[in-house]
Each structure stands twice: as structure tokens, then as C-alpha cells.
Amino acid sequence: MEKNVVIYSLPTCPHCKRAKEYLSQKGISYVDYDVGKDKVRAKEMIEKSGQMDTPVILVDDEMVVGFNQSKLNKLLSKK
């Protein structure tokens, strides 16, 4: 089953870049919101995560703050 993956990121964020590369390598499609340009999405990210750090990654309804590969793997492999 396809997961719904959203990443809130900044183009200057090295952890965001690594997270997106990782998802792409695994063949996972995702929606990428540049919170530097999109203030509505930036506000949404802060409301959901309670912080301003990027990346914030949502896998279905579960959140990963930062690039945590093991947590992402666990969420992506959940049935």
C-alpha cells in the first residue's frame, strides 16, 4: 500500500536534502513543501510539529522531525 509522504523543507537544509535523496532512492513518492517560500505551509508545519526546524516528514499521520532513517524505515514498512 502506497504511503502518503509529505516533507516540509528548506533548500539550504542539508538534512532535508538527505531525506529527499533517501526517499527517492527507495522509490517513495512524496510532496515537498518549501517552507521558506510558502508561509502557509511554514505555519502548518509549526502547528503540527511545534517547532521551526526542518525537515518535518509526515508518513500518513505519523511525524518524523529531522532525518531519522531508522524511524522513517519503520513508518514506511508499516502495514
C-alpha positions in Angstrom: 0.0 0.0 0.0 1.3 3.4 -1.0 2.1 5.7 1.9 1.2 9.4 1.9 4.5 11.2 2.5 4.9 14.9 2.9 8.2 16.7 3.7 8.4 20.3 4.9 11.9 21.5 3.9 14.2 24.3 3.0 16.5 24.3 0.0 19.5 25.2 2.2 18.9 22.4 4.7 21.4 19.5 4.3 19.2 17.1 6.3 16.2 17.9 4.1 18.4 17.1 1.0 19.5 13.8 2.5 15.9 12.9 3.5 14.6 13.6 -0.1 17.5 11.7 -1.6 16.8 8.7 0.7 13.1 8.7 -0.2 13.9 8.9 -3.9 16.4 6.0 -3.7 13.7 3.9 -2.0 11.2 4.8 -4.8 8.9 6.6 -2.4 6.9 9.5 -3.9 6.4 12.5 -1.7 5.1 16.0 -1.7 7.8 18.6 -0.9 6.8 22.0 0.7 9.5 24.7 0.6 8.6 26.5 3.9 11.0 29.3 3.0 8.7 30.3 0.1 5.3 29.1 1.3 4.4 30.8 4.5 1.1 29.0 4.8 2.9 25.6 4.8 5.5 27.0 7.2 2.7 27.9 9.7 1.1 24.5 9.1 4.5 22.8 9.8 5.0 24.8 13.1 1.4 24.0 14.2 1.9 20.3 13.5 5.4 19.8 14.9 5.6 22.6 17.5 8.9 23.8 16.1 10.6 25.6 13.2 13.4 23.0 12.4 13.4 21.2 9.1 12.8 18.7 7.8 9.5 17.6 9.2 8.3 14.5 7.5 4.8 13.1 7.7 4.2 9.4 6.8 0.4 9.1 6.7 -0.4 10.6 10.2 2.9 10.0 11.8 5.7 12.6 12.1 9.4 12.4 11.9 11.3 15.6 12.9 14.8 15.7 11.3 16.2 12.9 9.1 15.9 9.8 11.2 16.4 6.9 8.8 15.5 4.1 11.1 12.3 5.8 12.2 11.4 6.5 8.5 12.1 2.9 7.6 9.8 1.7 10.4 7.0 4.0 9.3 7.4 3.3 5.6 7.3 -0.5 6.2 4.2 -0.4 8.5 1.2 -2.2 7.0 
